Each structure stands twice: as C-alpha cells, then as structure tokens.
Amino acid sequence: MINLVKRQHLFNLTKARHLLGFLFLVWLVGCNQPKQYIEIYGETMGTTYLIRIVPDSDLSIKGEMLKPGIDSILSVVDRQMSTYRLDSEISFFNKLRSGVSLIISEGFATVLNRAVYWGEKTQGALDVTVLPSVLLWRSGKRDREYLDQWEPPTDYEVEVEMVKVGYGKINLNRSNLIKSHNGQMIDLNAIAKGWGVDQLFEYIRIVGMKNFMVEIGGEVRTLGKNNKGKNWQIGIDRPMFGTMPGEDIHTVVSVSNQAMATSGNYRNFKEYYNVRYSHIIDPRTGRPTQSNIASVTVVAPNCMDADALATALNVMEVEEGLELVESLDRFEAFWIIKEGEGQFKSMASSGMPIK
C-alpha cells in the first residue's frame, strides 16, 4: 500500500496533469519514517521534477540552498534542446535551410552524439530525426474533408516525410551542426529528459549528498539508499488506459546507484474509426508502432541511456530487444505486454531487479 502525505498527493496530481507520456511513481513506504526527506520540486521541460534527499548529519543543507542551482541547470538544458521554445538551439536548427550550419553548445552536442550512438545500436529504432513523421501523424491527413476530425495521413504523405528522416544524415563536426537537407529536423525528447536527470544528479552529488533520488517526468536516477537504509523502491504503472499515474502499480523495481526510465504507448494515441494509432512512430517506417508492447522500463548506469533505450525498445520486437539488452553490460529491461482487454503479461531480462 502507498502512503502519501497530503502535500505529496497534491504534487503527484499536479504532475499527472502535466505529463504527456508514461509516468511511474516513487513509493513512500511507511508512515513512521526514521528521517524526513529534503524535497525540492518544480516544473521543467513541460513536466515536473522532484528531488528527494536523505538528510546527512555531517552536512547541514536545506532545499532552498540548492534550488537556484537546480533551476539554473534545467534552464540551460531547456534553452539548448526544447522543441517547445522558439529561441532554443534545437529550434533554431530546425528552422534553418539546407547547407546552413549552427554552432551548438557542448551539452547539445553530447546528447546528439549519444543519440546517434543509440541509433546505430538499435539499427534505427531510435532516430532523433523522426520529428517530420511525428508532426505529420500528430496533425493527420492534410487534405481532409473535416478539419476538426483527425484522419491518418496518406501513404504518399508518409513517404514524403520519410525522405527527411535518418540519423545517418546528421552532420555534426564537433560543435558545428550542419543542416543536411531541407526539412531535416531533430527532436531529442527521447533522450534529453534523461540527460537533464543526469545533470541534476551530478550537481547534487558534487555538493556532497550521498543518498538521494532525482526524477524528471518519471525518469529517475538514484544514489545510495532511501530514508530506511534500503534500495529505492520505484513502482511501474499497470498500463491501463484512463488511470492516473501511480493509481495502479504493476510491479516494483529496487534500485541503488542506478537510473530508470519507462516508455509506453497506451496513454497517448489518436483514434479513427475505432482504430488506435500510437503516438510512438517507428522511424524505420514513418508509421505508428503496431505492437502489443504496452510499456518498457530500462535500468541503466545513467538516465540518458535508460531514456533512449526505453524508447527504442518500444519500437523493436520483444525478442529483438531482449537480445540487445542481454548483450549490454549493466543494462536491464522489463516489458509489459498486452494480451487482451485489461490482460497483461510481463517479460524481464535476466538481471532486472524487480521485487
């Protein structure tokens, strides 16, 4: 059973209104906690963040002392990689014409290079240039009779946008990002949130905290133990449409000195003539994924990699994804697979730390 103080309950409801994708909830276990957490929270990247620190008797520090640094870090990430800001680096690049280049920040370059790495590792299941296809499916068929009624785009429209897609077409020379062709666009939402978690994690660690958890929009990284001296207990939602985040927990993962990210396709979709179209677009086809995978959770050494791989595993076939995860050192994954209405089965890699 989850025990939440009133403030935390209200905060989670606020988070639920902001999140567009899958969210898992950090559990508070027990009412008689030996130590109260230092909690710092706010809004970022179109969602919310929460930092929970176990107080250290050797280091006197308050949340308000850390918050300016935290907000400063998040502001930098937002200015670099937010597609929702017209003045961000990534938005400037997306508006460029072919052949024009942009000098980008070190952080942007680091994340982009890592995205290309995962594109290669997953054979295109993760592709941060898929934004043209995403926007097409988001808006729907362009020449439709009723503009207020969404319709899936035509095959021709899909093929036109696919010409603009391909992580191999990214032209990055150190900090110089060159627009390869007209219409090329980059979207780092599948990896930037994890990067933001990692940046906050390093900041909190450097100031001397030894036991803490950082979470942005459901992506988590932990160090040490929780306030009971045990591993951090992270709940994974049962992927039921219409439920609130944290309302129905499927299973619990026990993590320490690890990151965890979940990606799912059951909360966001379009519907046309009783057919649901996932918001997750397969970059290899330019079309929504058509699989029975409801969600995938990844445990990894850092959150940027966990975030990227969780997205890719939603696109890949389960057997293909499992083979990849088992080949990676210090990576684990957990799949929730839909078998029928309200019926699910699970599959986990060999070392997944589920309770």
PyMOL commands that set and color helices and strands:
alter all, ss='L'
color gray80, all
select helices_A, chain A and resi 6-18+63-81+89-95+106-121+131-139+155-162+167-169+189-206+303-315+318-327
alter helices_A, ss='H'
color red, helices_A
select strands_A, chain A and resi 38-44+47-53+101-103+171-173+176-178+212-216+219-223+232-237+249-255+259-264+269-272+275-278+281-282+287-288+293-300+332-340+343-348
alter strands_A, ss='S'
color yellow, strands_A
deselect
rebuild
show_as cartoon
